[in-house]
C-alpha cells in the first residue's frame, strides 16, 4: 500500500493555521499531544473538528507542560518526581489524561491514543518499564471497552533503537492487558528519516520495528520525516539527484521515507499550501525501487 501523509503538530506554532492549510490540501489525519504548542494544541484544534467528522485525530498521554504537571501533582495524580520530569504513565494520571483529552479535543471518543515516550525516565530498567507499559495498556483497554478510545499505541523517539522494548514486547503487553489475543493496540510511531535511517535499512532486510509492526497488523507512522527541518539544509542537490532524479531536496528526502516497506505513513509539519503540494506529490509517486533504496542506505550510512 502507498504510504500517506498526515499533519504532525509537534513543531507548529499556530496549530489552527497549520491544520487549516493541511485540511485544505486534502490531509485527513492530524497528530497532536496535550503538551504541544505550550499546552494549547488541543484547544486550537477543537474548533476545527465539529464540521469534520472524517478528520482523524491521534493524541498522546505522558509528557506534560509545567502547568499541567503542577495541576496533576496538586490533584494527587502524580508524584513530585514525575511532576519535576513533566512525564508520567502512571495509571491514575492516564485515566485523568484520557478524560482531559476528550474534553479538550471536543470529541466523544479519541480516534487513537499514544503512550508518549514511555521509555522516558526508565533508567535502563527494562523489566520495570515493560510492567509499566502493561499497566498503561490495561487502562487503555478499559477505556476502549468504555468507548472512550478507538485504539491505542506507542509514540517513541528511542524506545526501539535503545532496546527498551520491541514490537513483540508491545503485542505481549497488550494481550496481557486485554486478557486476550484480541486487543485495541493499533499503531506505533517512531522517527524515520535520512538521519534516523536504521528503521529503513532494517525494513529492507525484512527486519526491525517497521516490518515487525506491519506484520503484526499495526499501523506504522514515521515522525520527523525531515528531522525537524534539519534535512532541508543537509541534503545537497547532488544527493537529491542521486535519490530521485529531478526531485528537490525535500521531495527526495520524503521519497525515501515514503518508500520504506511496511510504513503506513508519515507526519509532516508543513506550513504552506506549496509545501503540502510538494510533499503530497512526493508520497503519491511510485516508491523508489528496493535495490536503489538499498544503494541509498549504503551511501548514507557510509
Secondary structure, 3 states (H helix, E strand, C coil): CCCEEEEECCCCCCHHHHHHHHHHCCCCEEECCCCHHHHCHHHHHHHHHCCCCCCEEEEEECECCHHHHHHHHHCCCCCHHHHHHCECCCHHHHHHHHHHHHHHHCCCCECEEEEECCCCCCCCCHHHHHHHHHHHHHHHHHHHHCCCECCEEEECCCCCCCCCCCHHHHHHHHHHHHCCCCCCEEEEEEECCCCCCHHHHHHHCCCHHHHHHHHCCCEEEEECCCCCCHHHHHCCHHHHHHHCCCCCHHHHHHHHHHCCCCCCEEEECCCCHHHHHHHHHHHHCCCCCHHHHHHHHHHHHC
